[in-house]
């Protein structure tokens, strides 16, 4: 069953539910890659815990790698089916989740950070072969 926050986020954009699920899973993939697995004693509300935040650039790169890992040579086709055609689309999905209360952002986070991280044509043309 879809949460109300997720439903609000999906309904506020042109992207389908599958795009949001992909970004959520890709975010988890990227955070784990950058910061490692969570330990049993990790408490996100404890200010003494190190941040597991990632930048928009790192997120876009992680979503690229996650797409290639999940869909291989079809990654670009799958993303296009979900109306994701450029890095800025990742940013729009993330900020819809921020607006619905599903995620948090820092003062440095903005959709603009995601605008020119990489070219989808370059990333999904040859990158699938490089990461396999």
N, C-alpha and C positions, 0 to 999 in steps of 0.2 A: 504494500500500500504506500502511495506517495504521501510524503509529509506536506503539510500546508505551506511551509516555507519553500519547499521545492516546487510545489505547484504554482506559488506566486512568482517564483523566479522564472519558471518556464513560460508562464502566461505573460510575463512582461517583456519577452523577447521574440525573435523570429526563429529561434533555434528549438529543435525538438528535444524531448526528454532524454533520448539517447545521447545527445551531445553533452548534456549536463552530467549524466552518469559517467561518460567518458572522462570529462574534466575532473570530476571528483576522484575517480580511480587513478587518473594520471597525476593528480596533485599528490595523492598518497604515495604513488610510485616515486615521484620526484623528491618529496620530503624524506622518504626513507633512504633514497640514494644519496642525498646531500647530508643528512644528519644521522643516519643509521636507524636501526630499529628502536622502538620505544622500550624502555626498561619498566619493570614492574612498579618501581617507586616513582615514576614520572607523574607529576601533578601539574597540568597546564595552568592552574590558578596560583601556583606558587611562584612569586616574583623572583625567587632565587634560582629557579630552573632556567637553563639556557633556552633561548628562543628557537623554535623550529620553523620560523618564518623563512620564506624564500622570495627572492625578487621576481618581478614580472618576467625579466629576461630568462632567469633560470627556469621558471615555470614553463615558458614557451618552449625552451629547449627540451625540458623534460617531457612535455606533452608530445613533441615531435618524436622523441625516442620511444615513448610509450606506444604511440600510434604504430610506429614501425615494428616494434616488438609484437604487438597484438595482431596487426593486419598485414605485415610484410609489404609486398609490392602493391597491395590494394589499399594501403593507408590513405593515400591522397583521394582515392575514389570514395572510401568510406566517409572521410571528413567532408568532402564536397556534398555528399548525400545529406549530411546534417547541416548544410549551409555554412560550413566552416571553410573559408577560402583563403584566409590570411591570419597572421598572428593576432591582429586586432580583434578578430572574432573570439579568440580565447579570452581576451580581456573583457569583452562584452559579457560573456558567460560568467566569468569570475565576478565581475561587478554586479551582475544581477543577483548572484548568490550573496554577495556582501549586503546589498540593499534589502534582501529578504531575511537577513540575520543568520544565514547559514555559515558565513565566513567573516573573518575580520581583516582589516587592512591597516597599514601604517600610514603615516603622513606622506611617505615617499612613494606609495603605491598609486598608480594611475593607469588608465587604459593607454595613455600615450606611450608608456614604457613598452607596451606590447606591439606597437605599430610596425616597427621595422627590425625585428629580431632576426628573421630569416625569410627568404623567399620560399613559398610553398613549392614552386616549380623546381627549385634546386633541391630542397629538402626531400621531396617525395619522388624525385626522379632517380637519383643515384644513391641517396642515403640508405634506402632499404637494402641495397646490396652490401654497403659498407658495414652495416650493423649485424648482418646475419651470420 
